[in-house]
């Protein structure tokens, strides 16, 4: 029985979308642990709530888009076309994330 969800498409789309979502700061939700509140979408910072945790929202956004793409696109077509290049997508996503977070690395080592 063939799977309905394409793991190859999910992984590829997740890598691409996560880098884009991180670059534009488009979390599905934010969580403020000091007050225990969730806010949906991008919202201005809550007053007196402390820093927001956006990473989980970024992952949820990328996961939702990747799941939708994995349900629509078939694994055989994508895997056959990109068979020897699949490793570039996670590597590119990691390099993009390091580039987008470069200011934090500078503060860490300076």
Biopython code that builds the backbone (N, CA, C, O; Angstrom):
import numpy as np
from Bio.PDB.StructureBuilder import StructureBuilder

atoms = [
    (1, "UNK", "N", (0.839, -1.182, 0.000)),
    (1, "UNK", "CA", (0.000, 0.000, 0.000)),
    (1, "UNK", "C", (0.883, 1.244, 0.000)),
    (1, "UNK", "O", (1.819, 1.357, 0.792)),
    (2, "UNK", "N", (0.578, 2.153, -0.879)),
    (2, "UNK", "CA", (1.382, 3.362, -1.019)),
    (2, "UNK", "C", (0.956, 4.401, 0.014)),
    (2, "UNK", "O", (-0.231, 4.587, 0.282)),
    (3, "UNK", "N", (1.950, 5.068, 0.583)),
    (3, "UNK", "CA", (1.679, 6.104, 1.571)),
    (3, "UNK", "C", (1.061, 7.324, 0.906)),
    (3, "UNK", "O", (1.405, 7.659, -0.227)),
    (4, "UNK", "N", (0.165, 7.977, 1.596)),
    (4, "UNK", "CA", (-0.468, 9.175, 1.056)),
    (4, "UNK", "C", (0.398, 10.402, 1.256)),
    (4, "UNK", "O", (0.263, 11.382, 0.523)),
    (5, "UNK", "N", (1.279, 10.362, 2.230)),
    (5, "UNK", "CA", (2.147, 11.501, 2.514)),
    (5, "UNK", "C", (3.543, 11.198, 1.976)),
    (5, "UNK", "O", (4.107, 10.136, 2.240)),
    (6, "UNK", "N", (4.078, 12.129, 1.232)),
    (6, "UNK", "CA", (5.402, 11.961, 0.644)),
    (6, "UNK", "C", (6.473, 12.498, 1.594)),
    (6, "UNK", "O", (6.558, 13.709, 1.795)),
    (7, "UNK", "N", (7.289, 11.625, 2.179)),
    (7, "UNK", "CA", (8.314, 12.108, 3.102)),
    (7, "UNK", "C", (9.396, 12.949, 2.415)),
    (7, "UNK", "O", (9.943, 13.871, 3.021)),
    (8, "UNK", "N", (9.703, 12.637, 1.164)),
    (8, "UNK", "CA", (10.718, 13.403, 0.440)),
    (8, "UNK", "C", (10.222, 14.823, 0.204)),
    (8, "UNK", "O", (10.955, 15.785, 0.432)),
    (9, "UNK", "N", (8.992, 14.957, -0.248)),
    (9, "UNK", "CA", (8.422, 16.290, -0.493)),
    (9, "UNK", "C", (8.306, 17.052, 0.818)),
    (9, "UNK", "O", (8.599, 18.247, 0.863)),
    (10, "UNK", "N", (7.884, 16.381, 1.888)),
    (10, "UNK", "CA", (7.770, 17.041, 3.185)),
    (10, "UNK", "C", (9.114, 17.610, 3.616)),
    (10, "UNK", "O", (9.194, 18.766, 4.030)),
    (11, "UNK", "N", (10.167, 16.809, 3.524)),
    (11, "UNK", "CA", (11.494, 17.266, 3.951)),
    (11, "UNK", "C", (11.992, 18.430, 3.106)),
    (11, "UNK", "O", (12.536, 19.396, 3.639)),
    (12, "UNK", "N", (11.811, 18.344, 1.801)),
    (12, "UNK", "CA", (12.283, 19.415, 0.919)),
    (12, "UNK", "C", (11.530, 20.715, 1.160)),
    (12, "UNK", "O", (12.139, 21.775, 1.299)),
    (13, "UNK", "N", (10.225, 20.631, 1.208)),
    (13, "UNK", "CA", (9.416, 21.837, 1.399)),
    (13, "UNK", "C", (9.640, 22.409, 2.798)),
    (13, "UNK", "O", (9.685, 23.628, 2.963)),
    (14, "UNK", "N", (9.779, 21.554, 3.796)),
    (14, "UNK", "CA", (10.024, 22.040, 5.154)),
    (14, "UNK", "C", (11.323, 22.845, 5.212)),
    (14, "UNK", "O", (11.359, 23.919, 5.814)),
    (15, "UNK", "N", (12.375, 22.341, 4.599)),
    (15, "UNK", "CA", (13.653, 23.056, 4.590)),
    (15, "UNK", "C", (13.519, 24.432, 3.944)),
    (15, "UNK", "O", (14.012, 25.426, 4.478)),
    (16, "UNK", "N", (12.861, 24.483, 2.814)),
    (16, "UNK", "CA", (12.721, 25.755, 2.091)),
    (16, "UNK", "C", (11.838, 26.724, 2.866)),
    (16, "UNK", "O", (12.198, 27.887, 3.051)),
    (17, "UNK", "N", (10.686, 26.245, 3.318)),
    (17, "UNK", "CA", (9.731, 27.123, 3.993)),
    (17, "UNK", "C", (10.276, 27.588, 5.337)),
    (17, "UNK", "O", (10.053, 28.737, 5.719)),
    (18, "UNK", "N", (10.985, 26.727, 6.065)),
    (18, "UNK", "CA", (11.526, 27.151, 7.357)),
    (18, "UNK", "C", (12.514, 28.306, 7.180)),
    (18, "UNK", "O", (12.506, 29.254, 7.965)),
    (19, "UNK", "N", (13.353, 28.231, 6.167)),
    (19, "UNK", "CA", (14.298, 29.323, 5.927)),
    (19, "UNK", "C", (13.558, 30.620, 5.573)),
    (19, "UNK", "O", (13.948, 31.696, 6.026)),
    (20, "UNK", "N", (12.510, 30.524, 4.781)),
    (20, "UNK", "CA", (11.733, 31.713, 4.400)),
    (20, "UNK", "C", (10.991, 32.277, 5.612)),
    (20, "UNK", "O", (10.989, 33.488, 5.834)),
    (21, "UNK", "N", (10.368, 31.404, 6.386)),
    (21, "UNK", "CA", (9.610, 31.834, 7.561)),
    (21, "UNK", "C", (10.544, 32.485, 8.590)),
    (21, "UNK", "O", (10.180, 33.477, 9.220)),
    (22, "UNK", "N", (11.723, 31.934, 8.754)),
    (22, "UNK", "CA", (12.687, 32.526, 9.673)),
    (22, "UNK", "C", (13.155, 33.889, 9.175)),
    (22, "UNK", "O", (13.319, 34.816, 9.967)),
    (23, "UNK", "N", (13.369, 34.015, 7.873)),
    (23, "UNK", "CA", (13.837, 35.283, 7.312)),
    (23, "UNK", "C", (12.805, 36.394, 7.490)),
    (23, "UNK", "O", (13.164, 37.532, 7.791)),
    (24, "UNK", "N", (11.527, 36.070, 7.306)),
    (24, "UNK", "CA", (10.478, 37.087, 7.387)),
    (24, "UNK", "C", (9.774, 37.130, 8.737)),
    (24, "UNK", "O", (8.898, 37.968, 8.949)),
    (25, "UNK", "N", (10.147, 36.233, 9.655)),
    (25, "UNK", "CA", (9.570, 36.172, 11.000)),
    (25, "UNK", "C", (8.053, 36.031, 10.934)),
    (25, "UNK", "O", (7.318, 36.909, 11.386)),
    (26, "UNK", "N", (7.590, 34.910, 10.364)),
    (26, "UNK", "CA", (6.179, 34.622, 10.214)),
    (26, "UNK", "C", (5.767, 33.412, 11.056)),
    (26, "UNK", "O", (5.445, 32.366, 10.493)),
    (27, "UNK", "N", (5.768, 33.523, 12.377)),
    (27, "UNK", "CA", (5.347, 32.367, 13.178)),
    (27, "UNK", "C", (3.830, 32.189, 13.138)),
    (27, "UNK", "O", (3.086, 33.159, 12.999)),
    (28, "UNK", "N", (3.391, 30.968, 13.257)),
    (28, "UNK", "CA", (1.966, 30.670, 13.340)),
    (28, "UNK", "C", (1.405, 31.178, 14.665)),
    (28, "UNK", "O", (0.261, 31.626, 14.741)),
    (29, "UNK", "N", (2.230, 31.099, 15.704)),
    (29, "UNK", "CA", (1.837, 31.592, 17.020)),
    (29, "UNK", "C", (3.084, 31.975, 17.804)),
    (29, "UNK", "O", (4.194, 31.564, 17.468)),
    (30, "UNK", "N", (2.887, 32.766, 18.849)),
    (30, "UNK", "CA", (3.941, 33.109, 19.811)),
    (30, "UNK", "C", (3.479, 32.642, 21.180)),
    (30, "UNK", "O", (2.282, 32.607, 21.461)),
    (31, "UNK", "N", (4.431, 32.285, 22.028)),
    (31, "UNK", "CA", (4.106, 31.884, 23.394)),
    (31, "UNK", "C", (4.901, 32.758, 24.349)),
    (31, "UNK", "O", (6.112, 32.920, 24.203)),
    (32, "UNK", "N", (4.211, 33.311, 25.318)),
    (32, "UNK", "CA", (4.844, 34.137, 26.350)),
    (32, "UNK", "C", (4.867, 33.326, 27.638)),
    (32, "UNK", "O", (3.850, 33.246, 28.328)),
    (33, "UNK", "N", (6.013, 32.717, 27.981)),
    (33, "UNK", "CA", (6.050, 31.810, 29.138)),
    (33, "UNK", "C", (5.848, 32.502, 30.482)),
    (33, "UNK", "O", (5.348, 31.875, 31.416)),
    (34, "UNK", "N", (6.220, 33.772, 30.611)),
    (34, "UNK", "CA", (6.058, 34.443, 31.905)),
    (34, "UNK", "C", (4.595, 34.625, 32.278)),
    (34, "UNK", "O", (4.248, 34.583, 33.458)),
    (35, "UNK", "N", (3.738, 34.827, 31.289)),
    (35, "UNK", "CA", (2.312, 35.005, 31.583)),
    (35, "UNK", "C", (1.475, 33.829, 31.103)),
    (35, "UNK", "O", (0.273, 33.780, 31.366)),
    (36, "UNK", "N", (2.095, 32.874, 30.398)),
    (36, "UNK", "CA", (1.394, 31.676, 29.940)),
    (36, "UNK", "C", (0.355, 31.942, 28.866)),
    (36, "UNK", "O", (-0.704, 31.313, 28.862)),
    (37, "UNK", "N", (0.639, 32.869, 27.950)),
    (37, "UNK", "CA", (-0.319, 33.219, 26.904)),
    (37, "UNK", "C", (0.225, 32.901, 25.519)),
    (37, "UNK", "O", (1.418, 33.034, 25.249)),
    (38, "UNK", "N", (-0.699, 32.472, 24.642)),
    (38, "UNK", "CA", (-0.413, 32.283, 23.231)),
    (38, "UNK", "C", (-1.034, 33.436, 22.459)),
    (38, "UNK", "O", (-2.118, 33.909, 22.800)),
    (39, "UNK", "N", (-0.344, 33.885, 21.417)),
    (39, "UNK", "CA", (-0.930, 34.838, 20.481)),
    (39, "UNK", "C", (-0.800, 34.232, 19.097)),
    (39, "UNK", "O", (0.250, 33.685, 18.758)),
    (40, "UNK", "N", (-1.840, 34.319, 18.300)),
    (40, "UNK", "CA", (-1.834, 33.723, 16.967)),
    (40, "UNK", "C", (-1.284, 34.699, 15.958)),
    (40, "UNK", "O", (-1.570, 35.895, 16.014)),
    (41, "UNK", "N", (-0.495, 34.187, 15.034)),
    (41, "UNK", "CA", (0.102, 35.019, 13.998)),
    (41, "UNK", "C", (1.140, 35.964, 14.573)),
    (41, "UNK", "O", (1.548, 35.843, 15.729)),
    (42, "UNK", "N", (1.554, 36.896, 13.750)),
    (42, "UNK", "CA", (2.515, 37.877, 14.232)),
    (42, "UNK", "C", (1.741, 38.999, 14.904)),
    (42, "UNK", "O", (0.889, 39.639, 14.287)),
    (43, "UNK", "N", (2.039, 39.225, 16.143)),
    (43, "UNK", "CA", (1.403, 40.310, 16.883)),
    (43, "UNK", "C", (2.479, 41.135, 17.559)),
    (43, "UNK", "O", (3.558, 40.619, 17.850)),
    (44, "UNK", "N", (2.211, 42.399, 17.815)),
    (44, "UNK", "CA", (3.181, 43.190, 18.562)),
    (44, "UNK", "C", (3.401, 42.586, 19.950)),
    (44, "UNK", "O", (2.550, 41.862, 20.467)),
    (45, "UNK", "N", (4.523, 42.886, 20.525)),
    (45, "UNK", "CA", (4.887, 42.334, 21.826)),
    (45, "UNK", "C", (3.862, 42.733, 22.887)),
    (45, "UNK", "O", (3.450, 43.890, 22.961)),
    (46, "UNK", "N", (3.460, 41.773, 23.697)),
    (46, "UNK", "CA", (2.547, 42.054, 24.801)),
    (46, "UNK", "C", (3.282, 42.828, 25.880)),
    (46, "UNK", "O", (4.415, 42.495, 26.226)),
    (47, "UNK", "N", (2.650, 43.848, 26.405)),
    (47, "UNK", "CA", (3.261, 44.658, 27.464)),
    (47, "UNK", "C", (3.387, 43.845, 28.748)),
    (47, "UNK", "O", (2.432, 43.204, 29.185)),
    (48, "UNK", "N", (4.575, 43.878, 29.346)),
    (48, "UNK", "CA", (4.816, 43.207, 30.613)),
    (48, "UNK", "C", (4.815, 41.699, 30.531)),
    (48, "UNK", "O", (4.759, 41.028, 31.561)),
    (49, "UNK", "N", (4.873, 41.151, 29.339)),
    (49, "UNK", "CA", (4.801, 39.697, 29.184)),
    (49, "UNK", "C", (6.175, 39.056, 29.038)),
    (49, "UNK", "O", (6.277, 37.829, 29.011)),
    (50, "UNK", "N", (7.221, 39.847, 28.945)),
    (50, "UNK", "CA", (8.558, 39.294, 28.757)),
    (50, "UNK", "C", (8.769, 38.882, 27.309)),
    (50, "UNK", "O", (7.941, 39.177, 26.448)),
    (51, "UNK", "N", (9.869, 38.206, 27.042)),
    (51, "UNK", "CA", (10.153, 37.802, 25.662)),
    (51, "UNK", "C", (9.238, 36.656, 25.206)),
    (51, "UNK", "O", (8.832, 35.803, 25.995)),
    (52, "UNK", "N", (8.939, 36.671, 23.928)),
    (52, "UNK", "CA", (8.094, 35.620, 23.351)),
    (52, "UNK", "C", (8.960, 34.499, 22.794)),
    (52, "UNK", "O", (10.086, 34.722, 22.348)),
    (53, "UNK", "N", (8.414, 33.298, 22.830)),
    (53, "UNK", "CA", (9.057, 32.145, 22.193)),
    (53, "UNK", "C", (8.413, 31.976, 20.831)),
    (53, "UNK", "O", (7.251, 31.577, 20.745)),
    (54, "UNK", "N", (9.142, 32.270, 19.768)),
    (54, "UNK", "CA", (8.575, 32.184, 18.426)),
    (54, "UNK", "C", (9.021, 30.941, 17.675)),
    (54, "UNK", "O", (8.434, 30.608, 16.646)),
    (55, "UNK", "N", (10.032, 30.253, 18.156)),
    (55, "UNK", "CA", (10.601, 29.134, 17.411)),
    (55, "UNK", "C", (9.567, 28.037, 17.146)),
    (55, "UNK", "O", (9.512, 27.485, 16.047)),
    (56, "UNK", "N", (8.763, 27.728, 18.136)),
    (56, "UNK", "CA", (7.744, 26.693, 17.946)),
    (56, "UNK", "C", (6.720, 27.129, 16.899)),
    (56, "UNK", "O", (6.241, 26.308, 16.117)),
    (57, "UNK", "N", (6.390, 28.408, 16.886)),
    (57, "UNK", "CA", (5.481, 28.931, 15.877)),
    (57, "UNK", "C", (6.069, 28.880, 14.483)),
    (57, "UNK", "O", (5.360, 28.609, 13.514)),
    (58, "UNK", "N", (7.371, 29.141, 14.377)),
    (58, "UNK", "CA", (8.051, 29.043, 13.084)),
    (58, "UNK", "C", (8.047, 27.601, 12.584)),
    (58, "UNK", "O", (7.801, 27.348, 11.405)),
    (59, "UNK", "N", (8.321, 26.662, 13.484)),
    (59, "UNK", "CA", (8.307, 25.251, 13.096)),
    (59, "UNK", "C", (6.910, 24.793, 12.698)),
    (59, "UNK", "O", (6.757, 24.011, 11.760)),
    (60, "UNK", "N", (5.887, 25.277, 13.407)),
    (60, "UNK", "CA", (4.517, 24.899, 13.085)),
    (60, "UNK", "C", (4.105, 25.446, 11.716)),
    (60, "UNK", "O", (3.413, 24.764, 10.960)),
    (61, "UNK", "N", (4.523, 26.660, 11.397)),
    (61, "UNK", "CA", (4.211, 27.232, 10.088)),
    (61, "UNK", "C", (4.849, 26.403, 8.980)),
    (61, "UNK", "O", (4.183, 26.027, 8.015)),
    (62, "UNK", "N", (6.135, 26.120, 9.123)),
    (62, "UNK", "CA", (6.836, 25.327, 8.113)),
    (62, "UNK", "C", (6.260, 23.919, 8.023)),
    (62, "UNK", "O", (6.132, 23.370, 6.928)),
    (63, "UNK", "N", (5.915, 23.334, 9.157)),
    (63, "UNK", "CA", (5.344, 21.990, 9.162)),
    (63, "UNK", "C", (3.986, 21.921, 8.484)),
    (63, "UNK", "O", (3.695, 20.962, 7.769)),
    (64, "UNK", "N", (3.149, 22.936, 8.705)),
    (64, "UNK", "CA", (1.825, 22.953, 8.085)),
    (64, "UNK", "C", (1.924, 23.085, 6.564)),
    (64, "UNK", "O", (1.216, 22.394, 5.832)),
    (65, "UNK", "N", (2.791, 23.960, 6.097)),
    (65, "UNK", "CA", (2.972, 24.136, 4.650)),
    (65, "UNK", "C", (3.569, 22.863, 4.037)),
    (65, "UNK", "O", (3.135, 22.423, 2.972)),
    (66, "UNK", "N", (4.559, 22.279, 4.707)),
    (66, "UNK", "CA", (5.197, 21.063, 4.196)),
    (66, "UNK", "C", (4.219, 19.888, 4.172)),
    (66, "UNK", "O", (4.241, 19.082, 3.242)),
    (67, "UNK", "N", (3.368, 19.787, 5.182)),
    (67, "UNK", "CA", (2.380, 18.708, 5.206)),
    (67, "UNK", "C", (1.390, 18.856, 4.059)),
    (67, "UNK", "O", (1.035, 17.871, 3.411)),
    (68, "UNK", "N", (0.950, 20.064, 3.810)),
    (68, "UNK", "CA", (0.036, 20.303, 2.693)),
    (68, "UNK", "C", (0.691, 19.933, 1.359)),
    (68, "UNK", "O", (0.071, 19.288, 0.513)),
    (69, "UNK", "N", (1.947, 20.346, 1.182)),
    (69, "UNK", "CA", (2.663, 20.005, -0.055)),
    (69, "UNK", "C", (2.882, 18.497, -0.172)),
    (69, "UNK", "O", (2.781, 17.942, -1.267)),
    (70, "UNK", "N", (3.179, 17.831, 0.940)),
    (70, "UNK", "CA", (3.420, 16.388, 0.918)),
    (70, "UNK", "C", (2.150, 15.605, 0.604)),
    (70, "UNK", "O", (2.217, 14.502, 0.062)),
    (71, "UNK", "N", (0.998, 16.169, 0.942)),
    (71, "UNK", "CA", (-0.257, 15.505, 0.605)),
    (71, "UNK", "C", (-0.620, 15.708, -0.860)),
    (71, "UNK", "O", (-1.272, 14.856, -1.463)),
    (72, "UNK", "N", (-0.203, 16.832, -1.435)),
    (72, "UNK", "CA", (-0.574, 17.151, -2.813)),
    (72, "UNK", "C", (0.392, 16.531, -3.825)),
    (72, "UNK", "O", (-0.038, 15.912, -4.798)),
    (73, "UNK", "N", (1.686, 16.697, -3.595)),
    (73, "UNK", "CA", (2.700, 16.236, -4.555)),
    (73, "UNK", "C", (3.055, 14.776, -4.319)),
    (73, "UNK", "O", (3.012, 14.296, -3.186)),
    (74, "UNK", "N", (3.397, 14.087, -5.364)),
    (74, "UNK", "CA", (3.766, 12.674, -5.279)),
    (74, "UNK", "C", (5.273, 12.517, -5.107)),
    (74, "UNK", "O", (6.065, 13.286, -5.652)),
    (75, "UNK", "N", (5.637, 11.519, -4.349)),
    (75, "UNK", "CA", (7.033, 11.251, -4.009)),
    (75, "UNK", "C", (7.849, 10.826, -5.220)),
    (75, "UNK", "O", (8.998, 11.245, -5.361)),
    (76, "UNK", "N", (7.292, 10.015, -6.083)),
    (76, "UNK", "CA", (8.050, 9.442, -7.199)),
    (76, "UNK", "C", (8.572, 10.506, -8.148)),
    (76, "UNK", "O", (9.714, 10.423, -8.600)),
    (77, "UNK", "N", (7.765, 11.490, -8.451)),
    (77, "UNK", "CA", (8.156, 12.529, -9.401)),
    (77, "UNK", "C", (9.291, 13.378, -8.837)),
    (77, "UNK", "O", (10.293, 13.612, -9.512)),
    (78, "UNK", "N", (9.132, 13.833, -7.613)),
    (78, "UNK", "CA", (10.135, 14.703, -6.995)),
    (78, "UNK", "C", (11.421, 13.940, -6.717)),
    (78, "UNK", "O", (12.511, 14.438, -7.000)),
    (79, "UNK", "N", (11.308, 12.746, -6.170)),
    (79, "UNK", "CA", (12.498, 11.957, -5.846)),
    (79, "UNK", "C", (13.290, 11.596, -7.092)),
    (79, "UNK", "O", (14.521, 11.594, -7.062)),
    (80, "UNK", "N", (12.612, 11.294, -8.171)),
    (80, "UNK", "CA", (13.305, 10.941, -9.408)),
    (80, "UNK", "C", (14.016, 12.153, -10.006)),
    (80, "UNK", "O", (15.130, 12.033, -10.516)),
    (81, "UNK", "N", (13.379, 13.305, -9.944)),
    (81, "UNK", "CA", (13.972, 14.513, -10.536)),
    (81, "UNK", "C", (15.157, 15.029, -9.721)),
    (81, "UNK", "O", (16.096, 15.591, -10.286)),
    (82, "UNK", "N", (15.123, 14.847, -8.417)),
    (82, "UNK", "CA", (16.159, 15.427, -7.545)),
    (82, "UNK", "C", (16.993, 14.370, -6.817)),
    (82, "UNK", "O", (17.612, 14.662, -5.794)),
    (83, "UNK", "N", (17.007, 13.176, -7.332)),
    (83, "UNK", "CA", (17.646, 12.052, -6.639)),
    (83, "UNK", "C", (19.054, 12.346, -6.129)),
    (83, "UNK", "O", (19.363, 12.025, -4.982)),
    (84, "UNK", "N", (19.897, 12.936, -6.934)),
    (84, "UNK", "CA", (21.285, 13.182, -6.535)),
    (84, "UNK", "C", (21.476, 14.530, -5.844)),
    (84, "UNK", "O", (22.590, 14.852, -5.433)),
    (85, "UNK", "N", (20.425, 15.317, -5.709)),
    (85, "UNK", "CA", (20.556, 16.667, -5.154)),
    (85, "UNK", "C", (19.766, 16.868, -3.867)),
    (85, "UNK", "O", (19.686, 17.992, -3.371)),
    (86, "UNK", "N", (19.192, 15.831, -3.325)),
    (86, "UNK", "CA", (18.368, 15.962, -2.123)),
    (86, "UNK", "C", (19.152, 16.496, -0.926)),
    (86, "UNK", "O", (18.587, 17.200, -0.090)),
    (87, "UNK", "N", (20.415, 16.181, -0.833)),
    (87, "UNK", "CA", (21.227, 16.610, 0.298)),
    (87, "UNK", "C", (21.446, 18.116, 0.318)),
    (87, "UNK", "O", (21.779, 18.670, 1.365)),
    (88, "UNK", "N", (21.269, 18.792, -0.814)),
    (88, "UNK", "CA", (21.493, 20.233, -0.865)),
    (88, "UNK", "C", (20.435, 21.034, -0.100)),
    (88, "UNK", "O", (20.727, 22.120, 0.399)),
    (89, "UNK", "N", (19.228, 20.513, -0.006)),
    (89, "UNK", "CA", (18.151, 21.267, 0.632)),
    (89, "UNK", "C", (18.373, 21.435, 2.135)),
    (89, "UNK", "O", (18.274, 22.563, 2.617)),
    (90, "UNK", "N", (18.666, 20.390, 2.902)),
    (90, "UNK", "CA", (18.959, 20.613, 4.322)),
    (90, "UNK", "C", (20.227, 21.445, 4.532)),
    (90, "UNK", "O", (20.283, 22.275, 5.439)),
    (91, "UNK", "N", (21.229, 21.225, 3.702)),
    (91, "UNK", "CA", (22.453, 22.012, 3.821)),
    (91, "UNK", "C", (22.182, 23.488, 3.539)),
    (91, "UNK", "O", (22.659, 24.356, 4.270)),
    (92, "UNK", "N", (21.423, 23.775, 2.492)),
    (92, "UNK", "CA", (21.068, 25.147, 2.175)),
    (92, "UNK", "C", (20.237, 25.797, 3.267)),
    (92, "UNK", "O", (20.433, 26.971, 3.582)),
    (93, "UNK", "N", (19.306, 25.040, 3.850)),
    (93, "UNK", "CA", (18.485, 25.572, 4.939)),
    (93, "UNK", "C", (19.337, 25.885, 6.161)),
    (93, "UNK", "O", (19.130, 26.908, 6.813)),
    (94, "UNK", "N", (20.296, 25.011, 6.480)),
    (94, "UNK", "CA", (21.176, 25.272, 7.621)),
    (94, "UNK", "C", (22.031, 26.509, 7.394)),
    (94, "UNK", "O", (22.180, 27.338, 8.291)),
    (95, "UNK", "N", (22.586, 26.633, 6.209)),
    (95, "UNK", "CA", (23.403, 27.812, 5.900)),
    (95, "UNK", "C", (22.567, 29.085, 5.917)),
    (95, "UNK", "O", (23.033, 30.125, 6.384)),
    (96, "UNK", "N", (21.339, 29.015, 5.413)),
    (96, "UNK", "CA", (20.456, 30.179, 5.449)),
    (96, "UNK", "C", (20.125, 30.562, 6.885)),
    (96, "UNK", "O", (20.102, 31.747, 7.216)),
    (97, "UNK", "N", (19.870, 29.587, 7.733)),
    (97, "UNK", "CA", (19.565, 29.877, 9.144)),
    (97, "UNK", "C", (20.758, 30.496, 9.853)),
    (97, "UNK", "O", (20.596, 31.428, 10.640)),
    (98, "UNK", "N", (21.939, 29.993, 9.586)),
    (98, "UNK", "CA", (23.143, 30.588, 10.179)),
    (98, "UNK", "C", (23.313, 32.023, 9.699)),
    (98, "UNK", "O", (23.688, 32.900, 10.477)),
    (99, "UNK", "N", (23.038, 32.265, 8.422)),
    (99, "UNK", "CA", (23.140, 33.629, 7.894)),
    (99, "UNK", "C", (22.120, 34.554, 8.553)),
    (99, "UNK", "O", (22.458, 35.674, 8.937)),
    (100, "UNK", "N", (20.879, 34.096, 8.688)),
    (100, "UNK", "CA", (19.845, 34.931, 9.290)),
    (100, "UNK", "C", (20.089, 35.176, 10.780)),
    (100, "UNK", "O", (19.658, 36.196, 11.320)),
    (101, "UNK", "N", (20.768, 34.260, 11.434)),
    (101, "UNK", "CA", (21.030, 34.390, 12.869)),
    (101, "UNK", "C", (22.443, 34.898, 13.156)),
    (101, "UNK", "O", (22.914, 34.809, 14.290)),
    (102, "UNK", "N", (23.107, 35.417, 12.157)),
    (102, "UNK", "CA", (24.504, 35.825, 12.301)),
    (102, "UNK", "C", (24.705, 36.868, 13.387)),
    (102, "UNK", "O", (25.762, 36.882, 14.018)),
    (103, "UNK", "N", (23.753, 37.726, 13.628)),
    (103, "UNK", "CA", (23.917, 38.748, 14.661)),
    (103, "UNK", "C", (24.044, 38.107, 16.045)),
    (103, "UNK", "O", (24.777, 38.615, 16.894)),
    (104, "UNK", "N", (23.345, 37.008, 16.278)),
    (104, "UNK", "CA", (23.451, 36.320, 17.559)),
    (104, "UNK", "C", (24.803, 35.641, 17.713)),
    (104, "UNK", "O", (25.348, 35.590, 18.815)),
    (105, "UNK", "N", (25.348, 35.120, 16.620)),
    (105, "UNK", "CA", (26.661, 34.491, 16.690)),
    (105, "UNK", "C", (27.742, 35.544, 16.940)),
    (105, "UNK", "O", (28.704, 35.288, 17.663)),
    (106, "UNK", "N", (27.587, 36.714, 16.350)),
    (106, "UNK", "CA", (28.555, 37.802, 16.589)),
    (106, "UNK", "C", (28.551, 38.208, 18.050)),
    (106, "UNK", "O", (29.614, 38.395, 18.642)),
    (107, "UNK", "N", (27.373, 38.348, 18.641)),
    (107, "UNK", "CA", (27.282, 38.734, 20.044)),
    (107, "UNK", "C", (27.851, 37.662, 20.946)),
    (107, "UNK", "O", (28.399, 37.972, 22.004)),
    (108, "UNK", "N", (27.734, 36.419, 20.554)),
    (108, "UNK", "CA", (28.228, 35.317, 21.356)),
    (108, "UNK", "C", (29.745, 35.295, 21.411)),
    (108, "UNK", "O", (30.324, 35.012, 22.459)),
    (109, "UNK", "N", (30.396, 35.593, 20.288)),
    (109, "UNK", "CA", (31.847, 35.469, 20.207)),
    (109, "UNK", "C", (32.585, 36.789, 20.342)),
    (109, "UNK", "O", (33.815, 36.804, 20.290)),
    (110, "UNK", "N", (31.887, 37.881, 20.512)),
    (110, "UNK", "CA", (32.576, 39.165, 20.668)),
    (110, "UNK", "C", (32.444, 39.661, 22.080)),
    (110, "UNK", "O", (32.958, 40.730, 22.410)),
]
sb = StructureBuilder()
sb.init_structure("model")
sb.init_model(0)
sb.init_chain("A")
sb.init_seg("    ")
for serial, (resi, resn, name, xyz) in enumerate(atoms, 1):
    if name == "N":
        sb.init_residue(resn, " ", resi, " ")
    sb.init_atom(name, np.array(xyz, "f"), 0.0, 1.0, " ", f" {name:<3s}", serial, name[0])
structure = sb.get_structure()
